[in-house]
Amino acid sequence: MRDYFDDTLLYCLDDGNTLLEGPATAEQLIGLLPTVEMTSGSSRLPGDQTAILPHGTYPSQSYRKFDKRLLAAPLLLAVTIFAGLAAYRYFMTDSSGPIDSIAVLPFQNNSNDAETDYLSDGLAESLIFRLSQLPGLKVSPTSSVIRYKGKETDLAAIASELGVDSVMTGRVVSRGDSLNITVELVDTRNNRSLWGEQYERKMSDLLNTQREITAAITQKLQLKLVGNQTRGLTKRYTDNNEAYQLYLKGRFHFARRSEADILRSIDLFRQAIKLDPDFALAHVGVAEAYSVMPSYPYMAPKEAMPQAKIAIAKALEIDPELPEAHTTSAVIAATYDWDWEKAEVEFKRSIELDPDIATTHHRYSWVFLSPMGRHEEAIAEMKKAMELEPLSLIQGANFAAVYMYANQFDLAVEQGRKTYELDPVFVTGKSWLCHSYNAKGMYGESLAISENEPNFRLGVQLAYAYAKTGRKQQAQELIDKFKELEKSTYVVNYWLAVSYAALGEKDAAFAELEKSFQARDWFLPRLKTDPFLEPLKADPRFDELLKRLNLR
């Protein structure tokens, strides 16, 4: 497939061979015109190249007898116009500068089988992952682009929202063992199609096809890769195509974040590991899935985190230079082991290996710097994460929390509202907006959202707002409901302690904090900076608990 697109004024082609590149001079263009001494429909050009005139345009004998001087003026005018257009096209294209940012949109699944959604989503995510490893290239992550799945795409508007120069789209059709993959890369600054290709492959060629597409994109984006900077492009994470497909399916389910989907992702990652025990990214997938379970909460920390630790240790054994592995290791150290020294070492190592992974900056801020009370650094890291991934809902929601824990309640509310407006259904966004409202004393606004959400995450904000507005009986009824639920499932005692603190019941609050400590609750490290626990901070039991958390 020839990649001509709109470069026709930059290149004169003879059967695909470049005869002329760049802005043309009049002499060069004259050299490309047919001479009058034609004998068989062709003439010899400089460099022994042959230009073939279109059918039916061979010069007649009478034309040959014309005085060349009669053609000089119009020929010179035509050459001048053509040269000017070529130069204008060349310099206007060049003036945009090299492309250094890209968004890979979710591929369209044009198959009749919804079960192959993992292929379309997984292929796009895989390309995002590999391109993200390249230096000097900003890549919008999956969490920012997934909102465009299945929607009409105005590429210029999407590029503007994501802050990128180029957008890649694709379509996947699966028929049995055959794949048809169509991709296009567009420079949205001038609506210019940079590259497009269609691939007819077997499922067994999926890995090589993905690498082929990544290499083509890299070339078209004019990246100058030298030395170890090509690591992300050339590194092979697995050579087992079936394991790779299972990994893609796992990422597909993990991105959905429901309890059933996360458990399904773990199963798929483990199937991939069974086929290729040295597939480090699949081990990271297992560890990451288990490490987030307690925060929702889908699983108790003491059940989830030991399995996360085993998986991440194996990933680091296989590939000590995998930044994603160091990030997940840091999260486990901070949220479960309360080993703050190890957590910071791991975060810094991940950033050293790849400074452009938004999730690393986000989690460094969220689970380490903010709990430690290093608020200026936490805000700076979160801003860096948002620069890399401006539309990430989870980052936006947690950024509001970082502001809140820094006692910057106006900014917390402002950031919380931005995230809520992006997706009013996103439960984490609603949760931290309600927290921010409560911290600022805007209980009415908090109640307007949380009263319509009968789940634990928003129920704790509801109980707090009830308590602070004098509706103590309703607050206690909610607490009793959650304590009854605790008999059959994991409940975050830390949030019950916050509710008791709002009611002024200190002993009950400390009893819940002790349970939280024994359970190793994911949120317990917030103790030091949590504004909702202010009524407890003068009590000697509070300082003692901080020491046990290695926060003193």
C-alpha positions in Angstrom: 0.0 0.0 0.0 1.6 3.3 -1.1 1.7 6.1 1.4 1.1 9.1 -0.8 -1.8 10.9 0.7 -1.4 14.6 0.3 2.3 14.7 -0.3 1.9 14.9 -4.1 3.5 18.3 -4.3 6.6 17.1 -2.4 7.3 14.1 -4.5 7.3 13.3 -8.2 7.1 9.6 -8.5 8.0 7.1 -11.1 6.5 3.8 -10.1 6.9 4.6 -6.5 10.5 5.9 -6.7 11.2 9.4 -5.4 12.5 11.6 -8.2 12.4 14.9 -6.3 12.1 15.8 -2.6 11.6 19.1 -1.0 10.9 22.5 -2.6 11.6 22.4 -6.3 13.7 24.8 -8.3 12.6 25.9 -11.7 15.5 24.1 -13.3 14.5 20.8 -11.6 10.9 21.2 -12.6 11.9 21.9 -16.3 14.0 18.8 -16.1 10.9 16.8 -15.3 8.9 18.1 -18.2 8.9 16.0 -21.4 11.3 17.1 -24.2 10.2 17.5 -27.8 12.4 14.8 -29.1 10.1 11.9 -28.1 10.1 8.8 -30.2 7.9 6.3 -28.4 5.9 8.1 -25.8 8.8 8.6 -23.4 11.9 10.7 -22.9 15.0 10.3 -20.9 15.3 12.4 -17.8 18.4 13.2 -15.7 19.7 10.2 -13.9 18.5 7.8 -16.7 14.9 7.9 -15.4 11.9 7.7 -17.7 8.8 9.8 -17.4 5.7 8.3 -19.1 3.1 10.7 -20.4 -0.5 9.8 -19.9 -2.2 7.8 -22.6 -3.2 10.0 -25.5 -0.8 12.9 -24.8 2.0 12.0 -27.1 3.2 15.1 -29.1 2.2 15.3 -32.7 4.7 15.9 -35.5 3.3 19.4 -35.9 4.0 20.1 -32.2 7.6 19.0 -32.8 8.0 21.7 -35.4 7.0 24.6 -33.0 9.6 27.1 -32.1 10.5 26.4 -28.4 10.6 30.1 -27.8 6.8 30.3 -28.2 6.5 28.1 -25.2 9.0 29.9 -23.0 6.7 32.5 -21.4 3.8 30.2 -20.5 6.2 27.4 -19.5 8.1 29.8 -17.2 4.8 31.0 -15.6 3.7 27.4 -15.1 7.0 26.4 -13.6 7.0 29.4 -11.3 3.5 28.7 -10.0 4.3 25.0 -9.6 7.5 25.7 -7.8 5.8 28.3 -5.5 3.0 25.8 -4.6 5.5 23.1 -3.9 7.6 25.4 -1.7 4.5 26.7 0.1 3.3 23.1 0.7 6.7 22.0 1.9 7.2 24.9 4.3 3.7 25.0 5.6 3.9 21.3 6.4 7.3 21.8 8.1 6.1 24.8 10.1 3.9 22.5 12.2 7.0 21.0 13.6 7.6 17.4 14.6 4.7 15.5 16.2 5.5 14.7 19.9 2.1 13.6 21.2 -0.5 11.1 20.2 -3.9 9.6 21.2 -4.7 6.0 20.2 -8.5 5.8 20.2 -10.2 2.5 21.1 -10.4 0.5 17.9 -13.8 -0.3 16.4 -14.8 -3.9 16.6 -16.5 -4.5 13.3 -16.9 -8.2 14.0 -20.3 -9.7 14.7 -19.0 -11.3 17.9 -18.9 -9.1 21.0 -16.6 -11.6 22.6 -13.8 -10.1 20.4 -14.1 -6.7 22.0 -10.9 -7.6 23.9 -9.1 -7.6 20.5 -10.1 -4.1 19.5 -9.7 -2.7 23.0 -6.6 -4.8 23.8 -4.8 -3.9 20.6 -5.2 -0.2 21.2 -4.1 -0.5 24.8 -1.1 -2.5 23.7 -0.1 0.1 21.3 -0.6 2.8 23.9 1.6 0.8 26.3 4.4 0.3 23.8 4.4 3.9 22.5 4.4 5.2 26.1 7.8 3.6 26.5 9.3 5.9 23.9 11.2 9.0 25.1 9.9 12.4 24.1 6.5 11.1 23.1 3.4 12.1 25.1 0.7 9.3 24.8 -2.8 9.7 26.1 -3.5 6.6 28.2 -6.4 4.2 28.0 -8.2 5.8 30.9 -8.4 9.1 29.0 -9.4 7.8 25.6 -11.9 5.1 26.6 -14.7 7.6 26.8 -14.6 7.9 23.0 -15.3 4.2 22.5 -18.3 3.6 20.2 -18.9 7.3 19.6 -18.7 9.5 16.6 -15.2 11.0 16.5 -14.4 14.6 15.7 -10.6 14.1 15.7 -9.7 17.7 16.0 -12.0 18.2 19.0 -10.6 15.0 20.6 -7.0 16.2 20.0 -7.8 19.5 21.6 -9.4 17.9 24.7 -6.5 15.6 25.1 -3.8 18.1 24.3 -2.2 16.0 21.5 -1.0 16.7 17.9 -2.1 13.4 16.3 -4.8 10.8 16.6 -4.8 7.2 15.6 -8.0 5.3 14.8 -8.5 1.7 13.8 -10.9 -1.0 13.0 -10.7 -4.8 13.7 -12.6 -7.5 11.9 -12.2 -11.1 13.2 -13.4 -14.0 11.1 -12.4 -17.3 12.7 -8.6 -17.3 12.8 -8.3 -14.4 10.4 -7.9 -10.7 11.3 -8.3 -7.6 9.3 -6.9 -4.6 11.0 -7.2 -1.1 9.4 -5.4 1.9 11.0 -4.9 5.5 10.2 -2.8 8.2 11.8 -3.9 11.9 11.4 -2.0 15.1 12.2 -4.9 17.0 13.7 -3.1 20.3 13.5 -3.7 20.4 9.7 -6.1 17.5 9.3 -3.5 15.7 7.3 -3.5 11.9 7.0 0.1 10.9 7.8 -0.3 7.2 7.3 -2.8 4.4 6.8 -2.5 0.7 6.3 -4.6 -2.4 6.2 -3.3 -5.7 7.6 -4.6 -9.2 6.7 -3.2 -11.5 9.4 -3.8 -14.7 11.3 -4.5 -14.6 15.0 -1.1 -16.2 15.5 0.5 -13.1 13.9 -1.1 -10.6 16.4 2.1 -10.0 18.3 4.2 -9.3 15.2 1.4 -7.1 13.7 1.2 -5.0 16.8 5.0 -4.5 16.7 4.8 -3.7 13.0 2.2 -1.0 13.5 4.2 0.5 16.4 7.3 0.7 14.2 5.4 2.4 11.4 3.8 4.9 13.8 7.2 5.7 15.2 8.7 6.3 11.8 5.8 8.6 10.8 6.1 10.6 14.0 9.7 11.4 13.1 11.1 10.1 16.4 14.9 9.9 16.4 15.6 6.9 18.6 19.2 6.1 19.5 20.8 3.6 21.8 18.7 2.4 24.7 15.9 4.8 23.8 14.6 2.2 21.5 14.0 -0.2 24.5 10.3 0.3 24.6 9.9 -0.3 20.9 12.0 -3.4 20.6 11.6 -5.1 23.9 9.7 -8.4 23.7 7.6 -9.1 26.8 6.4 -12.4 25.4 6.8 -14.5 22.3 3.7 -16.6 23.0 0.8 -15.2 21.0 -1.8 -17.1 23.0 -0.4 -15.7 26.3 -0.4 -12.2 24.7 -4.1 -12.5 23.8 -4.9 -13.7 27.3 -3.0 -10.7 28.7 -5.1 -8.3 26.4 -8.3 -9.9 27.6 -7.1 -9.4 31.2 -6.4 -5.7 30.7 -9.8 -5.4 29.0 -11.6 -6.7 32.1 -9.3 -4.9 34.6 -10.2 -1.6 33.0 -13.9 -2.1 33.8 -13.1 -2.1 37.6 -16.2 -4.0 38.7 -15.5 -6.8 41.2 -16.4 -9.5 38.8 -14.2 -8.0 36.1 -11.2 -7.6 38.3 -11.4 -11.2 39.4 -11.8 -12.2 35.8 -8.7 -10.2 34.9 -6.7 -12.1 37.5 -7.8 -15.4 36.1 -6.8 -14.3 32.6 -3.4 -13.0 33.7 -2.7 -16.3 35.4 -3.7 -18.3 32.3 -1.1 -16.1 30.4 1.5 -16.9 33.0 0.8 -20.6 32.8 1.7 -20.4 29.0 4.7 -18.1 29.6 6.0 -18.1 33.1 8.5 -15.3 32.2 5.8 -12.9 31.0 6.6 -10.1 33.5 3.7 -7.8 32.6 1.2 -10.6 33.3 2.7 -10.9 36.8 2.3 -7.1 37.2 -1.3 -7.4 36.1 -2.0 -10.0 38.9 -0.3 -7.8 41.4 -2.0 -4.6 40.3 -5.4 -6.2 40.3 -5.0 -7.6 43.9 -3.5 -4.3 45.2 -6.6 -2.2 44.2 -9.2 -4.7 45.5 -9.2 -3.4 49.1 -9.7 0.2 48.1 -13.1 -0.3 46.6 -13.5 -2.4 48.9 -13.9 -5.8 47.1 -11.5 -7.8 49.2 -9.9 -7.6 52.6 -6.3 -6.4 52.6 -5.0 -9.5 54.4 -6.5 -11.6 51.7 -5.5 -9.5 48.7 -2.2 -8.0 49.4 -0.1 -11.2 50.2 -1.1 -12.4 46.7 -0.1 -9.1 45.2 3.3 -9.2 46.9 4.0 -12.7 45.5 3.1 -11.6 42.0 5.1 -8.4 42.0 8.2 -10.1 43.5 8.1 -12.5 40.5 7.7 -9.7 38.0 10.7 -7.9 39.4 12.7 -11.1 39.4 12.0 -11.6 35.7 12.5 -7.9 34.7 14.1 -5.7 37.4 13.9 -2.7 35.0 10.1 -2.8 34.4 8.8 0.6 35.7 5.2 -0.6 36.1 6.5 -3.4 38.5 8.3 -0.8 40.7 5.2 1.4 40.8 3.0 -1.5 42.0 5.6 -2.6 44.5 5.6 1.0 45.9 1.8 1.0 46.3 2.0 -2.3 48.2 4.7 -1.0 50.5 2.8 2.2 51.3 -0.7 0.9 51.6 -0.1 -2.4 53.3 3.4 -2.7 54.7 3.6 0.9 55.8 7.2 0.7 54.7 7.6 4.3 53.7 11.3 4.2 52.9 10.8 1.3 50.5 7.8 2.9 48.9 9.7 6.1 48.0 12.7 4.2 46.7 10.4 2.2 44.5 8.5 5.2 43.2 11.7 7.0 42.4 13.1 4.0 40.6 10.0 3.7 38.5 10.2 7.4 37.5 13.9 7.0 36.8 13.2 4.2 34.4 10.3 6.1 32.7 9.4 9.6 33.8 6.4 9.8 31.5 4.0 7.2 33.1 1.1 9.2 34.5 0.1 6.5 36.9 3.4 6.5 38.7 3.3 10.3 39.4 -0.4 9.9 40.4 0.3 7.1 42.9 3.5 8.6 44.2 1.4 11.7 45.1 -1.7 9.8 46.3 -0.4 6.9 48.4 2.9 8.3 49.6 3.5 12.1 49.5 -0.1 13.0 50.6 -0.2 10.6 53.6 3.3 11.8 54.7 2.1 15.4 54.8 4.4 16.5 52.0 1.6 18.4 50.4 3.5 20.8 48.0 5.3 17.8 46.5 2.1 15.8 46.3 0.3 18.6 44.4 3.3 19.0 42.1 3.3 15.2 41.3 -0.4 15.2 40.7 -0.1 18.1 38.4 2.6 16.2 36.4 0.2 13.2 36.2 -2.6 15.4 34.9 -0.3 17.0 32.3 0.4 13.5 31.0 -3.2 12.3 31.4 -5.5 15.3 31.5 -8.8 13.5 31.3 -8.2 10.6 33.7 -11.2 10.3 35.9 -9.4 8.4 38.7 -6.5 10.9 38.7 -8.9 13.9 38.7 -10.9 12.5 41.6 -7.8 11.7 43.7 -6.4 15.1 42.9 -9.4 16.6 44.7 -8.5 14.4 47.6 -4.9 15.5 47.6 -6.0 19.1 47.8 -8.5 18.2 50.6 -5.8 16.5 52.7 -3.7 19.6 52.2 -6.5 21.7 53.7 -6.9 23.5 50.4 -10.7 23.0 50.4 -11.6 25.6 47.7 -9.2 23.9 45.2 -10.5 20.5 46.3 -14.1 21.4 45.5 -13.1 23.0 42.2 -11.1 19.9 41.1 -13.9 17.6 42.3 -16.5 19.5 40.3 -14.3 19.3 37.1 -14.1 15.5 37.5 -17.8 15.2 38.3 -18.7 17.2 35.2 -16.6 14.9 33.0 -18.6 11.9 34.2 -21.4 12.3 36.8 -21.8 8.5 37.0 -18.2 7.8 38.1 -18.5 6.7 41.8 -15.0 7.7 42.8 -15.5 11.2 41.4 -18.8 11.6 43.3 -17.2 10.2 46.5 -14.3 12.7 46.6 -16.5 15.6 45.6 -18.8 14.8 48.5 -15.7 14.5 50.8 -14.5 17.9 49.5 -18.0 19.5 50.1 -18.0 18.1 53.6 -14.5 19.3 54.4 -15.5 22.8 53.3 -18.8 22.7 55.3 -21.0 22.5 52.2 -23.2 19.7 53.6 -26.2 20.5 51.5 -24.3 20.0 48.3 -22.8 16.8 49.6 -26.2 15.5 50.6 -27.7 16.3 47.2 -25.3 13.7 45.7 -24.9 11.1 48.4 -28.5 10.7 49.4 -29.3 9.2 46.0 -26.4 6.7 46.3 -27.1 3.8 48.7 -23.6 2.3 48.6 -20.8 2.1 51.2 -18.4 4.6 49.5 -21.0 7.4 49.4 -22.8 6.2 52.5 -20.0 7.2 54.8 -20.1 10.8 53.4 -23.8 10.7 53.9 -23.5 9.7 57.5 -20.9 12.4 58.1 -23.1 15.1 56.5 -26.1 13.9 58.6 -24.0 14.1 61.8 -22.7 17.6 61.0 -26.2 18.9 60.2 -27.8 17.6 63.4 -29.5 14.6 61.9 -27.6 12.3 64.3 -30.2 9.5 64.4 -30.1 9.1 60.6 -26.3 9.1 60.8 -26.3 6.3 63.5 -28.8 4.3 61.5 -26.4 4.3 58.6 -23.5 3.3 60.8 -25.5 0.4 62.3 -26.4 -0.7 58.8 -22.7 -0.9 57.8 -21.8 -2.7 61.1 -24.4 -5.3 60.3 -22.9 -5.7 56.8 -19.5 -6.2 58.5 -20.6 -9.6 59.8 -20.7 -11.0 56.3 -18.3 -9.0 54.2 -15.3 -6.7 54.4 -16.1 -3.1 55.6 -13.6 -0.3 55.9 -13.6 0.4 59.6 -11.6 3.6 59.0 -14.6 5.3 57.4 -16.8 4.2 60.4 -14.3 5.9 62.6 -14.7 9.1 60.6 -18.5 8.9 61.1 -18.2 8.3 64.8 -15.8 11.3 65.1 -18.5 13.5 63.4 -20.9 12.3 66.1 -18.4 13.2 68.8 -18.2 9.6 70.0 -14.4 9.4 70.5 -14.2 6.0 72.1 -16.2 4.4 69.4 -14.1 6.2 66.8 -10.8 4.8 68.3 -12.4 1.3 68.6 -13.0 1.4 64.8 -9.5 2.8 64.2 -8.0 -0.2 66.1 -10.0 -2.6 63.9 -8.8 -0.7 61.0 -5.2 -1.1 62.1 -5.7 -4.9 62.7 -7.3 -5.2 59.2 -4.5 -3.0 57.6 -7.2 -0.9 55.9 -6.1 0.7 52.7 -7.1 4.2 53.9 -5.6 4.1 57.4 -2.4 5.8 56.3 -4.6 9.0 55.7 -4.7 9.3 59.5 -2.0 11.9 59.8 -3.5 14.4 57.4 -7.3 13.6 57.5 -9.3 16.8 58.4 -12.3 14.7 59.3 -10.3 13.2 62.3 -9.4 16.6 63.7 -11.6 16.1 66.8 -9.4 13.1 67.7 -5.9 14.6 67.2 -5.5 15.9 70.8 -6.1 12.5 72.3 -2.8 10.6 73.2 -4.3 7.5 71.5 -4.1 9.3 68.2 -0.3 10.0 68.4 0.3 6.4 69.5 -1.5 5.1 66.5 0.6 7.3 64.2 3.7 5.8 65.7 2.5 2.3 65.1 1.9 3.3 61.4 5.5 4.6 61.2 4.1 8.1 60.6 5.9 9.6 63.6 
